[in-house]
């Protein structure tokens, strides 16, 4: 078990913006940073990172947390795994205490998958550099492709020997279980090596961990597939993987563009030449997850195609999905007979980059010109072409962008613009109808789909089976009456705890608030808020100092998520009022420094709401006593009403407020 001292060291060192920027393209917006959420599909950025609070929050899907929470969620790691990941990143030596054998085995199950893959990668590396066959066959092939040794090492290239069980025998001799080797696809069900007599390409996840392999056969005229890949496992899903993304992610963000190619060697060759913002789809049709992987870093994608018109037309059919995700897609068609690697070797990096710059064309216009050349003057083919082009345009979410493409395509195809507009509008309407049907079907109990991005964001609290009210997944929590006031009290406590309310009396915010509401804490309607309040009270009574981070890192996930939700707001006070307009706030300090007024207001509003509630309940009892002609109860209730009214007036006087009723 990792010691609390080490955990605190990690929490202090791990800056959330540094951790998140490894995976998400963030842009500065005021005091915060914003980007597209990596946890759900979105077109408008709603993922916010607050460096000052060391937290992230998505106001679309509701995911929120600190640096450790982000790694756990994004990389599907356990809490200890995420801590170890960050400890390694920030070079923190972990202090660990003994833990149970069961916990060790649970943690090591997933770790072992990465450990075995690392072992396999080292094995293939040794075979490439330290065996005669590896050097004469594998290394010769890579160097013939022009790959330098540092590039080979960077991408983890290797060689699998021809002997049927060389890897399996060595791995089992070194203590790795045969069943684990089979589960990762390194060993076949018959106990033979899955990869044999092939050059090896290592597949890394975004953290740089080895998740699988691809092997290329070098022999010609052999009845075997040119490439074979590791099977899907719990750490490797083909639909969520892009080759080279680990090496390219920083460059993609810096260049604000992702270059997409087809093959592994294309990625390696371009990267070595200095074009580092390049990834490969590995010959498969792009999936939503792969597109969103790119979208984390940039909205701009440039796809390079070999100069084969028939192949390009087939590939273009799959790009409508990219348009639906609101990416800006450009296409470059290489000269006939060339692929990115061969053309780069032929013309050199300068001419290659100039070609990419000059030949890049918007996907819609590229598709239009390509298909127009094929349709020629055939009216039937041209009609089919128009419908195909408009179908692609209709998938673009941005109506302004759609209208511009309609205008350009109408000019290229020599078609009345209004005809294209009507056709596009009809197709948009049909797409919306189909999506609505899909959403309704998917929302039904018979068709649950937790990953459906079409589902509406929940905006109300969910009632638990135990009667407690759980926070909504989004920040748009809808509360009324006393629960709204209870939440405000918890918000001020969590946000401003530890700040000095009154220096003369040595009174901090939590002591002031709790001393004013202590007698009614057990009357809280929301049990989650009540738990937080009572925990604060215990700490105040014990004289223990605490801050917002105590709640953010709370072991109770419900409390932690509540704290993160309360600390994050979709709105912020812009510093431009002062820096650009020289117009500071006139009647109060900056929002973060306005805690004293906030504390006074929440206490007043809670007390006033409580008295109003009691008055309302008492009024109902008075009506009931009147109807039942119960004179004794009626007079007693009237006296209570007078007393409650006086309490309300006294509260108004104390807080200098006006009572309107």
N, C-alpha and C positions, 0 to 999 in steps of 0.2 A: 504494500500500500504506500502511495506517495505521501510524504509527510506534509502537514499543513504549512510548514515553513517553506517548502519547495513550491507548493501550490500558490502561496502568496507572492513568492518571487516571480513565478510565471505570470500571474495576474498583473503585477506591477510592470513587467518588461514588455508584455505582449500588447502593442498598440493596435487597436482594432482596425484602423485605417491601413496599416502596413499588412496585416493579415488578410484583410478582405481584398486589397488591391492585387494580391497574388492571383485572384480568381475573377474579379469583377472590375470593369473599367469605370472608375469613379471620376466625377467632375466636381470641382468646388462650387458650392452655392451658399454664400454667406459663411456662417460658422460651421456649417455641415458639409458633407459630401454626398452626392447622389448618383445613382446608376440603375441599370436594369436589374431586377431581382433575379438571382440565380436559382430560386426555389419555385418560381411559377412563371408561366408565360405572360409577358406584358409588353405593350407597345409604348406606353408612356412611363418613364422611370418613376418608381415610387419607393425604391430601396434607399434608405437614408442611413448614413454613418455619421455619428457624432464623436469627433476626436476628444472633445472636452469631457464628455460623459463616458467615453470608451465603450460605446454601445452601437449596435446596428438595429434597424427596425424597418420592416417593409409595411407600408401603409396600404398595400394591396392585399397580400395574403396573410399578414399578421405575424410572420416569422420575425423573431427578435432575440437578441442575446448579446453576449460579450464575445471576446476572441475565441475562447474555448468552445462556447456554444456554436459559433459559426463553423469551426472545424468539425465538430461533432455532426452537425446537420449536413454540411456540404460534402464531407468526405466519408459520411456514414461510419464514424468512429465512435467508440465508447468514450466515456469521460477520461479514464486513464490513458487511452490511446491518444486522445486530443492533447492532453497535458504533455505526453512524451513527444508528440510532434512539435509542439511549441517550445519545449525545453531544448530540443535539438536545433530548432530554428534560431533561438536566442542564446544558444550555447550555455545553457544552465545545467549544472550538475545536479541530478535528482537525488534527494535523500529519501530512501524507502524503508518502510518497516515491514515485518513479516505479515503475510496475508494467507488466507486459507488456500488449500490445494485446489478446491473447486473454483475459486476466483481466478487462480493462476491459469487453470486449464481453459476456462471460458475466455480469458483475455488472449491466450496463446493460440486458440483455434484460428482466429482471423489473422493474427500475426504470422502464424505458420505458413499461411498461403503466400504472403509476401516474402517470407524467409526462404521458402523453397524456390520461388521464382528468382530471387536474388542468387541463390545457389546455382540454378540452371543458367542464369546469365553469365556468371563467373566461369561455369564449365564451358559454355560455348565460346567465351572470350579466350580461355586458355587453349582450347582446341584451335582457334584461329591463329594465335600468335606463337604458340609453343610446340605445335606438332608439325611434322614435315608435310602431311597431307593438307592440314589447315592453311599453312603458308603457301603451298604451291597451288592450291585450288581456291580456297576461300579468300585469302588475303590478296592473291593475284587478281581475282575477279574485282574486288573492291578498288584496288589500286588502278586497275585497267579502266574503271569508271571515273578515275580521277580523284578518288577520296583520299584525303590526307589521314595520317594516323590519328591526329587529334580529333578529327571529325568522326572517325570510326569509333573511337573511345567515347566521344560525346553522345553518340546515338546508340551505343551499346550493341554494335554489330558483332556477329560471331559466326561460328561454323559448327554444324552438327555432323559427327563422323558417320561413315556408312555402316559401321558395325551395328547389328540390330539391337543390342541392349547395352551399349557402352555407358550411356548416361544412367540408365536405370540401375545397373549393377553398382556403379560408383556411388550413386545417391543413397541406395539402400545400405551399402557398406558404411557410409558416413552417418547413418542413423535416421534417415528420412523414411517415413512409412510409405509402403507401396500404394496403399489406398489413397493417400494424399497426392501422390504423383499421378495416379489415374484420375483423381477428381479435377486436377488442374490441366489434364490433357497432355501431360508430358510423357506419360506412359500409356500404351494402348491397353485394352482389356485383356489382351493375350500376354501382357508383360513385356512387350517390345517397346523400344523408343518410338515415340510418335514422329519426331523430327529426325530424319536420317539422310545423310549425304546432301545437305542443303546449307546455303548461307543463311544466317539468321538475322532477323530484324526484331529488336526489343520494343515492346509496346509499354509506354509509361502513362500513368494517370497524371493529372494536373499537379500533383504533389511530387512527381518524379519517381514514384514507386513503380516497380515492375509488376504489370498486371497480366502479361501474356506475351506471345511470340508469333512471328510469321516467318515461314521458311520458304526460300526460293530454290527450286531445283536448277542445276546448271547443265545437266545433260540434255542433249537434244534428241528428238525423235523417240522420247520415252513416253509410254502411255501412263502418265501421272500428271496431276494438276501442276501448273507452273508455281502457284503459291498455295500453301496450306496455313491455316491459322489455328491458334489455340481455341478450344471450344469456349462458349460462354460459361462464366463461373460467377460466384457471388461478388467477385472483385473486378470482373471484366464483362461489360455489356457492349456489344458491337455498336448498337444503336446510339450509345452515348459517348462514343470514342472517335476522336480524330487523330490520325497519326501526326506527330510533330507538334501537337498543341502545347505540350510541356515546354519544349524548347522555344516555341514561337510566341508565347502569351505576352511577354513583355514588349516584344517588337511590334506585335499587332496593336497593342495599346498606344505605343509611341507613334506609330505611323497612321493610326486611326484607319486601318484597312487590313483585311485578311485576304491573302491570296490562296485560292483553292486549286490544288492539282489532283491528279488521280493516283500516282504511284509513290511508293516509299523512296525510290531513288531520286525522283523529281524533287521531293522535299529536301533530301540530304544535299543534293547538288546545288540547289538554289541557296540553301542556308549557308553552305560553305563559301559560296561566292559573295555572300553579304546580304542576300535577300532573305532575311530571317523571319519575316511575318508570313510564313507559308505553312499550310497543313494539307493533309491528303484525306480524301474520303475513302481511300482504299478500294475504289471500284464499285462501291455500293451506292444505291440511291440515298440522297440526303434525307435524314429523319428530322423531326421537330427538335429532338434533344440535341442533335449535332448542330443544327442551325442556332439554337439558343446558346450553345456552347460558344459559338462565334460572337453572338450578340452580347455576351457578357463584356466583351472587350471592345467591340466596335459595331456600328450599324452598317458598315461598308464592306462588301465582299466582292472580290474580283476572281472570276473563274476562268482558268486557262484550259482550252481544249486543243487536242491534237488536230492537225489539219485533215480531218476525215469528215466530210459533210454528212454522210449517212449516220455516223456515230454521234455527231453533234446534235442532229435532229432528234435522235432517240434520247440523248441526255437532257435536252431542253424540256422535255415533257415533265421531268421531275422538279423543275425550278419554280413552278407555280407555288409550291409549298414555301419557298424562300420569300416570295413576294407576300404571302399571307402573314409572315412574321415581321413584315414591315422593314425589311433590310433593303438597302440600296445595292442592286445587283448590276455588275458590269461583266461583260464577256470579252475574252480575247481569243481569237482563232489563230492558232499558230500556222506557219506555212505548211503546205501539204507534205506529209511524210515525216514531220518533225513532232517531237514531244518536248516538254520544257527542258529536260536534261540534255537531249541531243542538240536542241537549238542553242542553248546556252554555251555548250562546248564549241559549237560551230562559229558563233558570232562574237562571243565574249560578253562580259557582264554589262558594259556600258551600252552597247548596241541592243542587248536584250532588254534592259530597263527602258530604253527609248522606245523600243517596239511595244512594250506593255503600255507605256504612256500614250502613244499615238494611236494604237489599234483598239484600245478599250472602248467598248460601246455599251450603252444602256441595254439591258437584257431585252426589253420590249422592242426597241428599235432594231436590235440585232436579229431577233426572231422574225420581225416583220420583213426585213430586207432579205433574209435567208429564204423564207417561205415564198415571198413574192417572186423571187427569181425562179423558183420551181413552178409556181402557178402560171407564170407567163400571161397569156391572154385567154386562158381557159376560164370562162365565167363560173363553171361548177367548182373548179378547184379554188378559184378566188373567193367564192362565197364561203367555202369550207375554211379557207385561210382566215377570212375576216372573223368568223365565229371563234376560231382558235385563238386569235390575237386578243379579241375582246374578252374572251374567257380568262385570259391571263391578267388583263388590265383590271377586270372586275374583282380580282383577289387582292388588289392593293388596298389596304385599310384607309389610307389618307385620301380623302375626296379631291383635294387640290392636286395632288400628284396624279391621280387618275385622270382628271380633266386635262392636264398638260400632255399626258401620253395619248389621250384620245385625239387631241389636236394635231400632234406630230404624226401619229399613225394615219389619220385621215389624209394628211398631205402626202405621205409616202405612198399610200395605197390608192390615191386619187378617188376617195369616197367622200360623200357628203358627211360633214362632221356631225350633223344632227342625227343621222342614221346610226352612227357609232355611239353617240350619247344615249340614244333610246335603247339600243341593244345592250350597252354596258349597264344601264340602270335596271333593265329587266333581269340581267344576270346577277347583279348585286342583290336585288330583291329575292331572287330564287335562292341564292347562297344564304342569306339571312334566314329565310324560311326553313331551309334544311338544318341550319345550325340550331334554330329554335326547337325544331322537332327532336333533334339529337339530344339537346339539353333536357327537354321534358322527359324523353325516354330514359336518359341517363340518370335523372334525378329520382326516378321511381324506385321503390324498395327492391324491385326485382332486378334492377340493373344498376347496382351501386358501382361507382367509379371514382375513387378518391383522387385520381390524377387528372380528372377532366377539367381542362382549363376554361371551358365554357360555363362552368357553374358560377352563379353569382357569389360575390363575397359575403359571408355572413355578417350581419350588422346588428344582431341582437344577442343578448346573453342567453346561454344555454343552461337549463335547469338540470342539475345532477340528480342522480337517484337518491342521494342522501339528503336532498333538500337544500344543498349549498348552491349558490349561484356562481357559475364559472365564467371567467372573462371571455369575451368574444375573441375569435382569432384575429380580428382586425381591430383597429383603434376606435372604430365607430361604435362604441358601446352605448346602447340606448337605455337610459335609466330615468326614473321618475321619483318624485317625492323624497322620502327620507334616504333612499339608497343613493340618490344623487348627492345629497349632502354628506353622507357617510364616505362616499368615494372622494369627495373634495378634501375631507379631513385627512384621509389616508394619503392623498396626493401631496398635500403640503408636508405631512410628516415624512414621507419617503424622500421627497425632493429636497427638503430643507433641514432635515434632522442634523443636529450637531452645531447649527448656526446659533449665534448668541442673540436672544430676543431682548434681554435687558441686562446691560453690563453691570449696573449698580447692584442689582439683586442677584447677579450671576445666574440668570435664568435663560435656558436655551429654548428653542422652538418647541421641542417635544414636551418639555416640562410645562410650558405655558398651556399648550393645547390640552394635554391629558389632565392637568389639574382642573380645567374648566368643564370637562365632560366625563370625569371618572365615574360619577354616580350613575350614568346612563349607558355605560359601555355594554352591559349585558342586554340592553334593549336593541342592539344593532340588528337590523333585519338581514343584512348580508353577512353570512357566516365567515366568508373569506376576509372581508374587511375587519370583522370582529377579531379574528385570529391575529391579524397584523397589529391592530390597536393593543390587544392584550400583551403581545410580545414586546411592543414598545414600552408599555407600562411596567412590565417586569424588569426591563433593563434600566428604566429611569429609577425605579425603587432601589435596584441593586447598585446604582451609581456607575453603571457601565456606559461608556461613551460609544456611539456607533454612528455610521454615516450611510449614505445611499448605497454604497457598494456592498454593505451587509445584506441588504434586501436583494440586490441584483445577483449576488452569488449565493443566495439562500438555498439550502439543500432541498427545500420544498419547491418543486418546479412551478406550482401554482402561484406561490408568493413571488418567486423570481420573475415569472412572466408578467405578473401584475405590476411589479416595480418597474420593469423595463417599459411597459406600456405607459405608465404614469410619467416616467422621465422623458419620454419621447413625445414630441408634438409635431404634427404635419406643418405647423406654422412657426416662424421665428421672427424675432425683432431684427430688422435689417440694420447693420451698422452704417449703411449708406446715408441714413437720415443725418448722421453726424459728419461722416467723412466727405460726403458729396454735397449735401444740402445745408450743413451747419444748422441742423434743427433738432437738438436733443429733446428728450422727453421733458415736459414742463412741470407736471404735477406729481410725478413719482420717479423713483430710481429705475434703472434698467430692470427688466423682468426678473432676472436671476437675483437681483439685489432687493427685490420688493417683498421679501419673505415676512417681514414684520406685519405689513399691512395685510398680506395674504392670511397670516395666522389669525389676526384679529377678525377678519371677514368670515373665515370658515367657522370659527367658534360662534360668532353672532348668527350667521345664517343657519347653522345646525340647531342652535338653541331656539331661534325664532320658528324654524320649521317644526321643531318638536312641540313647542307650545301651540302652534297653529293646528297641528295634528290632534293634540289633546282637546283643544277647543272644539274642533270639528266632531270628534267622538262624543264629547260631552253634550254637544248640541243635539245629536241624534238621540241620546238618552233623555234629554229634556222633552223632545217631541214624543218619545215613547211614554214617558210619565204623564204627559198631557192627555194622550189618547187613552191611557188606562185610568185616568183620573186619580192618580196616586199622588195626593197633595204633599205627603211627607217627603217622598223622594224628589218631587218637583222642586220644593223649596231648598233642599240640600244641594241639588244639582245647580240651581241658580246661584247659590253662594260659591260653589266651585267655579262656575263660569265667571263670576266677578273677580275671583282670585286669579284665575288664569289670564283674564284680560289685564289685570294690574301687572302681572308678571311680564306680559308682552309689552306694556307701556314702559315698565322699568328697564327692560332690555333695550328698547328703542332709545330711551334717554341715556343709558350707559354707553351705547355705541353711536350716539348722535345720529339716529336714523329716524325716518318719518314712517309712521304706520298709516296706511291708507284705508284700513277697514277695522 
